[in-house]
Amino acid sequence: MIVWINGAFGAGKSSTARELVDLIPHSTLYDPEATGDAVRRLLPAKRLAEVEDYQDLPIWRRLVVDTAAALHAEVGGVLVVPMTLLRQEYRDEIFGGLAARRIEVRHIVLTPEETILRQRIDTREEYGDPEVDARVRKWCHAHVDPYRAALGWLAADAYAVDNSSLTAAGTARTVADAIRTGLAAPCGIVQTPEPTGETVAAGVLLFDEQDRFLLVDPTYKPGWEFPGGVVEPGEPPARAGMREVAEEVGLALDAVPRLLLVDWERPEPPKYGGLRLLFDGGTLRAADTERLSLPGAELRDWRFVTEEEAADLLPPVRYQRLRWALRARERGTVLNLEAGVPAG
């Protein structure tokens, strides 16, 4: 299990985490700041200069997952992780990666009152260098507003602990009690095992009466997606798409969807790639769209969008796949793609 302590910079995450490892048996502290330090030493200065925060580097998010999983496998028990995550897509990516490794996450957010938070920031001295401490305090103050903006999704995702009047030890006891009693429950995030080789995945395009198509927002990875998922061993791909539609949005399709395209996704370590199939699930009646729901924990939202709107929601590789699927639908044909480009 991982206890992830989130909150604004200066909220008391690190001090709480140090106290918490003394309260939870067989627990180990893992601070992703150490991974950030390693990334700064590993990457060339030119690449580092392209971002303001190392969390914006995909390598950092990947290494946090890999390091946490490796440390968890090495020492077992509980990892206590103090780390601010204010961008929901980064939370999705990291927690989804941990879930894929079958590691349970309890998400805690510390929520001191803003006046208390800013007072704590103003008295923060941890580097022994006045100039460095001043820069750190400035950084923390600058990130109070992004923290406030993130409170909407944090409140729905994490167990909140108001530590305005609590010491670090008192906060740690509150967190430990919440974990022990189950108040801080495991994150409801899909646990899709990491693939060990190339996979076959089936997606289904479902259209409304305005000819827009359905996209869903997974909780376990960044970016929107088509309803669908990995084809299980021995399962027909079209039937896999139908199964995923039923599981994800609660809709049982009446007919087997028609194949629109087959795309070969090249392996890009640590991803294995494989075949990606998109099917035409047809046009939903108004009564069908009213029955759409999110019965599981793996999706946060759904919406019908146009091709133009999808450009801002889908990652580039999936958007290219979508564009060609729509062209195939218009022409009544099936397209064969390689890495998003028609082959032959």
Phi, psi and omega in degrees: 000148174241132171256107183262115181261113184252172178146177180294158172297125182097002182283348180103023183297310185294316180294323176295318181297320180296323177289325186293325182294341176276346182259333181259118181301145175057044180248152183225141179273129171233116180255111180299349173303325179296324177292322176298319177299319179295319179298320179296330178278334185276320188276149175294151183303325181299318180290320180297326182290347183280348182231155176268337184224132183295344175296338179284353178272122178304327181296325179295313182296322179293318181290327176299315178296311183296319180292315179299317180294319180292318179294319178298319179293328183284315187253342181068195177068226186239134171259131175256119188238106175270113182200129176285128172229106183254351177257121186299325181293331176285322174301315179303312184296315184286310180293325176295321177296322178291320178297323179295338176263014177062037177253117181287139180239129169255119187259120180244138174236129177272131188231063176294154176300149187300321179297319178294316180302312182292326176297318179295322178297317183296333181260010184283121176219111185224352184252350179073008179234114184305320181292317179295315179299322179296320178294320179296316179297320178297317178300314182297316179298322182293340183257009175291317180297315175300326177296315179298322179293331182275350185300332180301307181282330178297319181298327180278339189258327190242163173273120187270136176234113176279106182255029180304318184249016182254145169284172177300320180294319179294321177297317180297321178295321178296317179295315181299319179295320180295324178289316182297320183273352180088002176298321173269089187279161175301144178299132179278076183234140183301141179248084179269119183301145176297134178292151177250004179191186179300145182238163172246127180235143181240125175246154183233128174268122178245129186250147173264183185287351173263009179067022169276161182240158187272132170237152179235154183248100182290148176275348190254002177201157181284154176088153177278170188207163171280149171303135181151188181176191183287137177283127181283156180305130179080007183258132175297134184304317180297321179292327176297318177298319178296318179298316182294322178299316180296318183289323188274318184236010173069028184239122177269117180284140183282332185228155177293127183292154182270138180291133177255317181202158171239126180237131174268120179263119184292147176294131174226094185314135011273007180275145184267343182072197180139199182267136178237119183249138175241132183244154176265109180273002176086184182265130179273140173286163181303322179296326178292316181295329178290339181269356180298138181211176178238079187290338182253180182266359187276348180239142180264327188198167172216157176198153172268134185223164173270170178300320180295317179294328181295335181299331181271353185249323185270142169301153187308317184294323179285329178293319177298319179297319179298313183302316181288328177296320178293323177294321179296322179295319179297323185269353182065038183230181175238132182252146176250117182248154169232113182056041176085003182238132179304135180251141177081000000 
